Amino acid sequence: MPAFAVKHIVEDQGLLTRIMKDVRRTPYSYASCEPEASDAALGNIVYVIEVRGEPKSPRSFWLGYKYRAFEKYPPAGGGLWRERFKFKNAARPMERAEGAYFDAPVEIENPQVTAWLREKAAVMAEMPEHLTSALDALLDDPARGAKRFA
């Protein structure tokens, strides 16, 4: 089953912690990539990764949450979501979402995952299966404190 990584760029979108109240109700992510946005909405997993750029340091990647997407919405009136994105992927509204989240994103330290994320220019991309297991390990580690969507 395909899985997708969505980059949430802090400089453009702010910190993930700012939107987590809404995400806990119905997880979502934004993208402009096709066919990835459509493929994700077929019940596939989406990992939302915060990308931080610190002065004089390489970008760092932080796992915020993972959810199963079933919806893809264009913005009303043909505009853009958040003045930038063509699509919003989301879990099913009013249903318990599948997935997990961190109250504060956890840094991804796996060198294979970070190398793959660095080479992907797009905000949304299909992930190789061997990399998704590294992200799942972060979510499954009880010491990290991931929570399931309620």
C-alpha positions in Angstrom: 0.0 0.0 0.0 1.5 3.4 -0.9 2.3 6.0 1.7 3.0 9.6 1.2 5.2 12.2 2.9 3.9 15.8 3.1 6.4 18.5 4.0 5.1 21.2 6.3 7.6 24.1 5.9 7.8 26.1 9.1 9.0 29.3 7.3 5.9 29.3 5.1 3.2 27.6 7.3 4.3 28.1 10.9 4.8 25.4 13.5 2.7 22.2 13.4 1.9 22.7 17.1 -0.2 25.7 16.1 -2.7 23.6 14.1 -2.7 20.4 16.2 -6.0 21.2 17.9 -7.7 21.0 14.5 -5.6 18.1 13.3 -6.6 16.0 16.4 -10.3 16.4 15.3 -9.8 15.5 11.6 -6.3 15.1 10.4 -5.4 16.8 7.1 -2.6 18.1 4.9 -2.2 20.4 2.0 -0.5 19.7 -1.4 -0.5 20.8 -5.0 1.0 17.6 -6.4 -1.0 15.4 -8.8 -1.5 12.5 -9.0 -0.1 12.1 -5.5 -3.0 14.0 -3.8 -5.5 11.9 -5.6 -3.6 8.7 -4.8 -3.4 9.6 -1.1 -7.1 10.0 -0.9 -7.7 6.4 -1.8 -7.3 5.3 1.8 -3.5 5.6 1.9 -1.3 6.7 4.7 0.1 10.3 4.8 3.0 11.3 7.1 3.1 15.0 7.8 6.7 16.1 8.4 7.7 19.5 9.7 10.7 21.0 7.9 12.8 23.4 10.0 15.5 25.6 8.6 17.9 26.9 11.2 20.7 29.4 10.4 24.0 27.8 9.5 22.6 24.3 9.9 21.1 21.9 7.4 17.3 21.6 7.4 15.9 19.2 10.0 12.8 17.0 9.7 10.3 16.4 12.4 7.5 13.8 12.3 4.2 15.5 13.4 1.5 12.9 12.6 0.4 10.1 10.4 -3.2 9.5 9.1 -5.1 7.6 6.6 -6.6 9.9 3.9 -9.9 9.3 2.3 -10.8 12.8 1.0 -9.4 15.3 -1.4 -10.9 18.8 -1.5 -10.2 21.6 -3.9 -10.8 25.0 -2.4 -14.2 26.6 -2.9 -14.3 29.0 -5.8 -11.3 27.6 -7.5 -8.8 29.5 -5.4 -6.0 28.0 -3.3 -5.8 26.6 0.2 -3.8 29.0 2.4 -3.0 31.0 -0.8 -0.7 28.3 -2.0 -2.1 24.8 -2.3 -4.4 23.2 -4.8 -5.7 20.4 -2.6 -6.5 19.4 0.9 -6.3 15.7 1.8 -8.1 14.7 5.0 -9.4 11.8 7.0 -13.2 11.2 6.9 -15.0 13.9 8.8 -17.0 12.9 11.8 -15.3 9.5 12.0 -12.4 8.3 14.2 -9.2 8.8 12.2 -6.7 6.1 11.7 -3.2 7.1 12.7 -1.2 8.8 15.5 0.3 12.2 16.4 2.8 13.8 18.6 1.8 16.8 20.7 5.2 18.3 19.7 6.9 16.9 16.6 9.8 14.4 17.1 13.0 14.8 15.1 13.6 12.2 12.4 17.2 11.0 12.9 17.2 8.1 10.5 19.9 9.0 7.9 18.1 7.2 5.0 14.8 9.0 5.7 16.4 12.5 6.0 18.5 12.0 2.9 15.4 11.0 0.9 13.5 14.0 2.3 16.3 16.4 1.4 16.3 15.2 -2.2 12.6 15.6 -2.7 11.8 19.1 -3.9 8.0 18.6 -3.9 5.9 19.1 -0.8 4.2 15.7 -1.3 5.8 12.5 -2.5 5.2 8.8 -2.4 7.6 7.1 0.0 9.5 3.9 -0.5 8.2 1.2 1.8 11.5 0.7 3.7 11.4 4.3 4.8 7.9 4.2 6.2 8.9 1.5 8.7 11.4 3.9 10.2 8.7 6.5 10.7 6.4 3.9 12.1 9.1 2.9 14.6 9.1 6.5 15.9 5.3 6.4 16.3 5.4 3.0 18.0 8.2 3.9 20.5 6.4 4.3 23.8 9.2 6.6 25.0 8.2 9.1 22.3 4.6 9.4 23.5 2.7 9.2 20.3 -1.1 9.3 20.7 -3.8 7.7 18.6 -6.5 9.8 17.2 -9.6 9.7 19.4 
